């Protein structure tokens, strides 16, 4: 499973310098040097799960269109807080970039089934995931776009398949020439199939569809690829993404999620029976 958690805030500044290649190379180096501990999450869809209280999660992603780095903090039970940064590259020129943005959001898991294989949560924050807001706005809407969504995870076929559904809404202030408030409906769904479950649950094939409708809407996109979960502290994913009928999709991406054991607890950490995704 995966997670994209945390609180609230968004900044963006367009950049057109040759430092883009250096930034991408530095993040790629971080991915390679961290690969011993990793976990993957370049997906827009999220699961219901909030990591165990006290867990820190680092999620670097290196891709053709987006380079991302997320940091998630499970400071309270059932709560997660995430800071994320996105570097855009629309022209396939690695020596330049097309702006960057940051995002802050929170997640609260309000339901989990007894088997801990599914449930529901609510997320809210500011700053949109690439592909869920008009590309002309994503590097210009600092502190203007606010959103919320509800990740729901449904286990199917004796946990061989996991289905994530994540409807949501967004509000962009001072939109367009008239500086109006523009609403959007965001949608995302992801299916993870583990063909060798339960003998070998480490490998799965993941596919998702996501996008946004409304004044700030986007062309729907898809992502698909293998995911490897060698331990509860590491997940890797390699995906290919593209727009439906378009050509500005995410392309190839490698993503990693790194989990720490629970230690960053404000009121002391408690041993958890189950702490994996």
N, C-alpha and C positions, 0 to 999 in steps of 0.2 A: 504494500500500500504506500501512499504518499501523503505529503502534507504541504500546505502552503500557508502558514499561520500569521497573525499578529495585530498591531494597533492602528495608528492613524497618521498620515501626513504624506505629501508628495511634492517633489521639486523636479524641475527639468530645465536644462540649459542646452541649446543647440551648439555643437562644436564642429568646426571644419579644419582640423589640424592634422598633421602627419603623426601626432602622438597616438592615433587610433591603433596602429600596428603594435606599438609598444605596450599599450593597455591590454590588447588581446593576447599578446605573447605572455605577458605577466600572469594573466588569469589562466592561460593554458598551462603554464608552468605550475601554478597552484594546483590545478587538477591532477597533473601527472604526479607531483610530489605527494599529493594527499591520497593517492589511489589505494593505499594499503587500508585505509579506514572508511571507504566511501559508501554513498547511497544516492540514487539518481532521481531527479525530479525536474525535468524541463516541461512537464505537462501543465496545462492550464487547470485541468480538473483536479480536485482534491478529494480525499476520503473524509469520513466522519471523524477519524481518530485524532485525538490530541496526545502528544507524546507524554510519557510519565513525568510527573512533577520533578523538576530539577534537571531535565535533559536539555542540552544545547545541540542544535542541529545546524550544520553548515552545508549549503547546497550550491555549488558552483556548476555552471553550464556554459559550454563553449560551442557556438554554432555559427552557421553561415550568415544568418540575419541578425541574431541576438546573442550577446554575451551577457550572462546574468550571474549575480551572486546574491544569495539569500542567507540570512542568519535568523534562526528561530530560537526563542527562549520560552521554556515551559516553567514560568515563574510560580504559577499557582496550579493547584489540581484542576484538571479539565480545561485549562486556559493555555493558549499559546500567543506569543507576540513576535511578529516578524518584521525585519527591515530588509528591503530588497533594492538592488540597483540593476538597471538595464542599459546596455550600450548597444545602439542600433547601427546596422550596416545595410543600407538598401541597395547600394550600387555594386556590391561584390568586389569593391576595392578595399583590401585590407590595410592600405596605407592611410585611409581616411575613415571617419565615422559620420553618422547622420544624427548626432545628438544622443543624449542620455537622460534618464529619468530615475527617480527614486520612489519607493512606495513603502508605506507603513500600514500594518493592519493587525487586527486581533481575531482570535478564533475561540469559540466556546463550545465544547462538546456537551450537549444536553441530553443525549440518549445513546446507550450502547446495549446491544443484546447480551444475553447471559453467556453466550459462547465467545463474546468479544470478537466477532467476525463481521459486524455491521452496526450501523447506528446513524446518527444525524448530528449536525453541528450548525452553527451560524458564524459567519465571518463578516467583518465590516472594516472599512479603512479608506484610504485615499491613494491614488496612483494605480493605473490600470496595467494588467498583464499584457505583453505584446500580443496583438491579434484580437484584442477585445475592445479597441477604440480606434477611430479613424487615424491612419498613419500621419495625417497632417496635424493632428492635435496632440499626439502622445508625447512630443518633446516640447510642448508649449503650454501645457495646462497645469503649471505648478500650483498646487493647493486649490485647484478648481474642480477636479473630478473626484467625487466621493461615491462609494458603492457599498453594497452588501449582497451576500449570496448565502445559500443553504446547501452545503454538501451532504448528500445522503448516500450511504453505501448499502447495497443489497447483495448478500451472498447467494449464489445459485449452484445447483448441481453438486451438493455436498462440498461446497467451498472450492470447487474446481474453477469456478468463474466468479469474479467479483465485479459488480456493476456500480459505478459512481454516477450520480446525477447531481448537477449543480446549477439550478436556476438562480438568477439574481437581477439586480437593477442598478443603474448608475445615474448620477446627476452631475452634469458639467455646467458650472456657472460661467457667466460672461461669454457665452458661446456666439460665434459669428459676428458679423458687422453690427447687429442690433444688440449685442451683449445680453442675450436672453439666457434662460436656464433650459438646457437641453437634456431630456430624459432618454435613457437607453435600457433595453432589456438584454441581459447577458445570459448565455446558455452554454453549457458544457456537459458532455457525457463521455465516460471512459469505461472500457471493458478490459479487464485483465484475465487472460485464460492461462491456467497452469496445466498443460497437457500431461505432465508426469506426476501430478499431485495424487496421493500424499507421499509417494516414494521419494520423489525429488521435487520439493516445493520451491527450490531456489530459482528455477527458470520459469519465465512466463512471457507471453506475447501480449503487448498492450496496444490498444488503438483508441483514439479519441477524436471527437468532433467538437468544435467550439466556435463561438463568434458573438456578435452583438447585433441587435436590430434597433431601429429608431433613428433619431437625428444624428447621433454619433456612431452609428452602426458600421460594421465591417463586412467584408466578404468572408463567408464561413471557411474555416480551415480544418485540416485533419492532420494527425500525427500517428505514426505507427512504428513499432520496433520492438526488439527484445529487451527484457529486463532481467537482471541477475541480482539476487539477494543472498550473498554468501554467508552473512551473519546478521544478527540483529543490530549491528553497528554500521552496516554498509549496504548500499544498494547502488547498482550501476544501470544506466539505460542508454541505448543508442537508438535514435529515432530519425525518421525522415518526415518532414511536414511540408504541406503545400496548400494554397488556396484552391477552393473549388472553382474552376473556371478562371483562375488568375495565375499570376507568376511571381508573387511577392511573399510566398510562404516562408516558413522557418528554415527549410532545407535540412541538411544533416546537422544533428546536434548530439553531443555526448554530455550526459548529466550525471552528477554524483550527489548522493546524500550521505553525510557523515554524522553519526549520532554519538554522543558521549554517554557514559553511564550517568544516572541521576546524581548530581552533586550540587547544583546551583539552586538550592531550596531556601526560601526566605525564612521558613519556620522549621527547618530540619527535614531531611529526606526520609521517606518510608520505603521499605522494600516492596516492590511490585511483583505480582505473580506473573504478569505478562507485559513485556515492554517493547516488543517488536511491532513492526508494521503489519 
